[in-house]
Amino acid sequence: MLLYYFASAVKSIQFHVDDDIIDKLNYYYTTSIITGIHVQSLVQMACDSRLLDLDSRNKALQTIATNVEEALHVKHQVMGGNRLKLLNLIICTRSSGAAVTFLYISVKILYTVNIVGQIFLLNTFLGNRSKWYGLQVLNDLMNGREWEESGHFPRVTLCDFEVKVLGNVHRHTVQCVLMINMFNEKIFLFLWFWYFLLAGATVCSLLYWIYISIVPSRLVFFFHSLSQIFYININYRQLNFVGKYLTGIEGYKMVDSQSLRRFVFHFLRQDGVFLLRMVATHAGELPCYELAKTLWNKYCDNKEGKMHDV
């Protein structure tokens, strides 16, 4: 019966297609204006390219590579000289080449703050002094402690009610059974563990992306941009990640490490590597390999073009 009324209530809600279109437009334009790159469209194109024939797939990947190149190397008027360049590196603006990565990690941080706040609100709502409500309830169940000792969701309480008899009001206090609390205990126990599961997954995802995006490579890019004298001869994760997809290119083995550094830190930069990671995650290794090969060829063509101009 309850499900019937719930289904009727859902059907009575009028969903407007125009509102959905407006929300999508707001999302597309907002992300494109802030970052300059529409990640979802590029990744979707890479996913769709897997179903195309060879020529169509090459054209699609060429289009993706062109969009990535134009988005990563869009020209901005820089005012204020070195101070503004330093500010771009610190706050990760579009001209810094790390706006998409910074925004992605910022959203993950907001997700983490949200789920941790949900856990604190749940504990506050339950009136539990300890932060480990779910573990306490499980411990009570395993040790056979009843609600009389633990105080969680009492099953019995005292109820006051009035009865009028011949104009007189008689007040009675009787013992009442709260059957709903048996369900409440299970529901909130499930919610508590579900929130902690989400919190663990969100924190692990956040730490993973910080580990592969910021810790080893962002600092190198930061110091490398401040001064050209910082050359550290170790293998960074971004270099290894991009180099893994370039090993199959003809003539790549003759490329020195400095060319790979320039390709990663000056051509792709932080956001380019981030897009390659997204393509590898959602579209697979083959589209990522082909896209990396296309970007590498564009980098080599631009490099040769500059040499001919000189």
C-alpha positions as CSV (number, residue, x, y, z in Angstrom):
1,M,0.0,0.0,0.0
2,L,2.8,2.4,0.9
3,L,4.6,1.6,-2.4
4,Y,1.4,2.3,-4.3
5,Y,1.1,5.8,-2.8
6,F,4.8,6.4,-3.3
7,A,4.6,5.4,-7.0
8,S,1.5,7.7,-7.4
9,A,3.4,10.6,-5.9
10,V,6.4,10.1,-8.2
11,K,4.1,9.9,-11.2
12,S,2.4,13.2,-10.2
13,I,5.7,15.0,-10.4
14,Q,6.0,16.9,-13.7
15,F,9.4,16.7,-15.2
16,H,10.2,19.5,-17.7
17,V,12.5,18.7,-20.6
18,D,13.4,22.4,-20.9
19,D,14.8,22.4,-17.4
20,D,17.0,19.4,-18.2
21,I,18.3,21.1,-21.3
22,I,19.1,24.3,-19.4
23,D,20.9,22.3,-16.7
24,K,23.0,20.6,-19.4
25,L,23.8,23.9,-21.1
26,N,24.8,25.4,-17.8
27,Y,27.2,22.5,-17.2
28,Y,28.7,22.6,-20.6
29,Y,29.3,26.3,-20.7
30,T,30.4,26.6,-17.1
31,T,33.1,23.9,-17.4
32,S,34.3,25.1,-20.8
33,I,34.6,28.7,-19.6
34,I,36.4,27.8,-16.4
35,T,38.8,25.2,-17.8
36,G,38.8,25.8,-21.6
37,I,38.4,22.0,-22.1
38,H,35.2,19.9,-22.2
39,V,36.5,16.7,-20.8
40,Q,33.3,14.7,-21.2
41,S,32.9,15.4,-24.9
42,L,36.6,14.5,-25.7
43,V,36.4,11.3,-23.6
44,Q,33.1,10.3,-25.2
45,M,34.6,10.8,-28.7
46,A,37.4,8.6,-27.8
47,C,35.0,5.9,-26.5
48,D,32.9,6.2,-29.7
49,S,36.0,5.8,-31.9
50,R,36.4,2.2,-30.8
51,L,33.4,1.3,-32.8
52,L,34.5,3.0,-36.0
53,D,36.5,1.7,-38.9
54,L,40.2,2.6,-39.2
55,D,39.9,5.7,-41.3
56,S,37.0,7.1,-39.3
57,R,38.8,6.3,-36.1
58,N,41.9,8.1,-37.2
59,K,39.9,11.2,-38.2
60,A,38.1,11.2,-34.8
61,L,41.4,10.9,-32.9
62,Q,42.9,13.6,-35.1
63,T,39.9,15.8,-34.2
64,I,40.4,15.1,-30.5
65,A,44.1,15.8,-30.7
66,T,43.5,19.1,-32.5
67,N,41.0,20.2,-29.9
68,V,43.3,19.2,-27.1
69,E,46.2,21.1,-28.7
70,E,44.1,24.2,-29.2
71,A,42.7,24.1,-25.7
72,L,46.1,23.6,-24.0
73,H,47.9,26.2,-26.0
74,V,45.3,29.0,-26.3
75,K,46.9,32.4,-26.1
76,H,46.2,34.7,-23.2
77,Q,47.3,38.2,-22.7
78,V,49.6,38.1,-19.7
79,M,49.8,41.3,-17.7
80,G,52.1,41.9,-14.8
81,G,55.1,39.9,-16.0
82,N,56.6,37.3,-13.7
83,R,54.3,38.1,-10.8
84,L,51.2,37.0,-12.7
85,K,53.0,33.9,-14.0
86,L,53.8,33.0,-10.5
87,L,50.2,33.6,-9.5
88,N,49.0,31.3,-12.4
89,L,51.3,28.6,-11.1
90,I,50.0,28.9,-7.6
91,I,46.2,29.1,-8.2
92,C,46.2,26.9,-11.4
93,T,44.5,29.2,-13.9
94,R,43.8,28.2,-17.5
95,S,47.2,29.6,-18.7
96,S,49.0,27.4,-16.1
97,G,48.0,24.2,-17.9
98,A,46.6,22.6,-14.8
99,A,43.1,24.1,-14.5
100,V,41.3,20.9,-15.3
101,T,43.3,18.8,-12.9
102,F,43.0,21.4,-10.2
103,L,39.2,21.6,-10.7
104,Y,38.9,17.8,-10.7
105,I,40.8,17.3,-7.5
106,S,38.9,20.3,-5.9
107,V,35.6,18.5,-6.7
108,K,36.9,15.3,-5.0
109,I,37.9,17.4,-2.0
110,L,34.3,18.8,-1.8
111,Y,33.0,15.2,-2.1
112,T,35.2,14.2,0.9
113,V,34.0,17.2,2.9
114,N,30.4,16.4,2.1
115,I,30.5,12.8,3.2
116,V,32.5,13.6,6.4
117,G,29.9,16.3,7.2
118,Q,27.1,13.8,6.6
119,I,28.7,11.4,9.1
120,F,29.0,14.2,11.7
121,L,25.4,15.2,11.1
122,L,24.2,11.6,11.5
123,N,26.0,11.3,14.8
124,T,24.6,14.6,16.0
125,F,21.1,13.6,15.0
126,L,21.4,10.3,16.8
127,G,22.7,12.1,19.9
128,N,25.6,9.7,20.2
129,R,28.7,11.0,22.0
130,S,31.0,8.6,20.2
131,K,31.9,8.9,16.5
132,W,31.8,5.1,16.1
133,Y,28.0,4.5,16.4
134,G,27.9,1.6,14.0
135,L,30.7,-0.3,15.6
136,Q,29.2,0.2,19.0
137,V,25.9,-1.2,17.9
138,L,27.5,-4.2,16.4
139,N,29.6,-4.8,19.5
140,D,26.4,-4.6,21.6
141,L,24.7,-7.2,19.4
142,M,27.7,-9.5,19.5
143,N,28.0,-9.2,23.3
144,G,24.2,-9.6,23.9
145,R,23.8,-6.1,25.4
146,E,20.2,-4.9,25.1
147,W,18.9,-1.4,24.5
148,E,18.3,-0.9,28.3
149,E,22.1,-0.9,28.8
150,S,23.2,0.8,25.6
151,G,20.4,3.4,25.3
152,H,20.2,3.1,21.5
153,F,16.7,3.3,20.1
154,P,14.6,2.2,23.2
155,R,11.9,-0.3,22.5
156,V,9.7,0.6,25.6
157,T,8.9,4.0,27.1
158,L,6.2,5.6,29.2
159,C,3.2,7.3,27.5
160,D,0.9,9.9,29.0
161,F,-2.7,10.3,27.8
162,E,-5.9,11.8,29.0
163,V,-9.4,10.2,29.2
164,K,-12.5,12.2,29.8
165,V,-15.2,10.5,31.8
166,L,-18.4,12.4,32.7
167,G,-16.7,15.7,32.3
168,N,-13.7,14.8,34.3
169,V,-10.2,14.4,32.9
170,H,-8.3,11.3,34.0
171,R,-4.6,11.2,33.3
172,H,-3.0,7.8,32.8
173,T,0.6,6.8,32.4
174,V,1.2,3.4,30.7
175,Q,4.0,1.5,29.2
176,C,4.2,1.8,25.4
177,V,6.1,-0.4,22.9
178,L,8.0,1.5,20.2
179,M,8.1,-1.1,17.4
180,I,9.3,1.5,14.9
181,N,12.6,1.8,16.7
182,M,13.5,-1.7,15.8
183,F,13.4,-0.6,12.1
184,N,15.1,2.7,12.9
185,E,18.0,1.0,14.5
186,K,18.6,-1.2,11.4
187,I,18.1,1.7,9.0
188,F,20.5,4.1,10.7
189,L,23.0,1.3,11.2
190,F,23.0,0.7,7.4
191,L,23.3,4.4,6.7
192,W,26.3,4.7,9.1
193,F,28.2,1.9,7.4
194,W,27.2,3.1,4.0
195,Y,28.5,6.6,4.7
196,F,31.8,5.2,6.0
197,L,32.1,3.0,2.9
198,L,31.5,6.1,0.7
199,A,34.0,8.1,2.8
200,G,36.7,5.4,2.5
201,A,36.2,5.1,-1.3
202,T,36.2,8.9,-1.7
203,V,39.3,9.5,0.4
204,C,41.1,6.7,-1.4
205,S,40.2,8.1,-4.8
206,L,41.3,11.6,-3.7
207,L,44.6,10.4,-2.4
208,Y,45.2,8.4,-5.6
209,W,44.6,11.3,-7.9
210,I,46.8,13.6,-5.7
211,Y,49.5,10.9,-5.7
212,I,49.5,10.6,-9.5
213,S,48.8,14.2,-10.4
214,I,50.2,16.6,-7.8
215,V,52.8,15.1,-5.5
216,P,55.5,13.9,-8.0
217,S,54.8,16.0,-11.1
218,R,53.1,19.3,-10.1
219,L,56.0,20.3,-7.9
220,V,58.5,19.5,-10.7
221,F,56.4,21.5,-13.2
222,F,56.2,24.4,-10.7
223,F,59.9,24.6,-10.1
224,H,60.7,23.9,-13.7
225,S,58.5,26.9,-14.7
226,L,60.2,29.1,-12.1
227,S,63.7,28.4,-13.3
228,Q,65.2,26.3,-16.1
229,I,68.1,25.2,-13.9
230,F,66.0,22.5,-12.2
231,Y,66.7,19.2,-14.0
232,I,66.3,16.2,-11.8
233,N,67.4,12.9,-13.4
234,I,64.6,10.6,-12.0
235,N,61.6,9.0,-13.6
236,Y,58.4,10.7,-12.7
237,R,55.0,9.1,-13.0
238,Q,53.8,11.5,-15.7
239,L,56.9,10.8,-17.8
240,N,56.5,7.0,-17.3
241,F,52.7,7.2,-18.1
242,V,53.1,9.1,-21.3
243,G,56.3,7.3,-22.3
244,K,54.4,4.0,-22.0
245,Y,52.1,4.9,-24.8
246,L,54.9,6.3,-27.0
247,T,57.1,3.2,-27.1
248,G,55.3,1.7,-30.1
249,I,55.9,4.8,-32.3
250,E,58.4,4.3,-35.0
251,G,61.6,6.1,-34.2
252,Y,60.6,6.8,-30.6
253,K,63.5,4.8,-29.2
254,M,65.9,7.4,-30.6
255,V,64.2,10.2,-28.5
256,D,66.2,11.4,-25.6
257,S,64.7,12.1,-22.2
258,Q,64.8,15.8,-22.7
259,S,62.5,15.6,-25.6
260,L,60.1,13.6,-23.6
261,R,60.3,16.2,-20.8
262,R,59.6,19.0,-23.2
263,F,56.6,17.0,-24.7
264,V,55.1,16.3,-21.2
265,F,55.9,19.6,-19.4
266,H,55.6,22.1,-22.2
267,F,53.3,20.5,-24.8
268,L,50.9,18.3,-22.8
269,R,51.4,19.9,-19.4
270,Q,49.3,18.8,-16.5
271,D,45.9,18.9,-18.2
272,G,47.1,17.0,-21.2
273,V,48.3,14.1,-19.1
274,F,45.1,14.2,-17.2
275,L,43.1,13.9,-20.4
276,L,45.2,10.9,-21.5
277,R,44.6,9.3,-18.1
278,M,40.8,9.8,-18.5
279,V,40.9,8.4,-22.0
280,A,42.9,5.3,-20.8
281,T,40.4,4.8,-17.9
282,H,37.2,5.2,-19.8
283,A,38.0,4.3,-23.5
284,G,40.8,1.8,-23.0
285,E,44.5,1.5,-23.7
286,L,44.3,1.4,-27.5
287,P,42.5,4.7,-28.0
288,C,44.9,6.3,-25.4
289,Y,47.9,4.9,-27.3
290,E,46.6,6.2,-30.6
291,L,45.8,9.6,-29.1
292,A,49.2,9.9,-27.5
293,K,50.8,8.9,-30.9
294,T,48.8,11.6,-32.6
295,L,49.7,14.3,-30.1
296,W,53.4,13.2,-30.3
297,N,53.3,13.6,-34.1
298,K,51.7,17.1,-33.7
299,Y,54.4,18.0,-31.2
300,C,57.2,16.8,-33.6
301,D,55.5,18.7,-36.5
302,N,55.3,21.9,-34.5
303,K,58.9,21.5,-33.4
304,E,60.1,21.0,-37.0
305,G,58.0,24.0,-38.1
306,K,59.7,26.2,-35.6
307,M,63.1,25.0,-36.7
308,H,62.3,25.8,-40.3
309,D,61.0,29.3,-39.3
310,V,64.3,30.0,-37.6
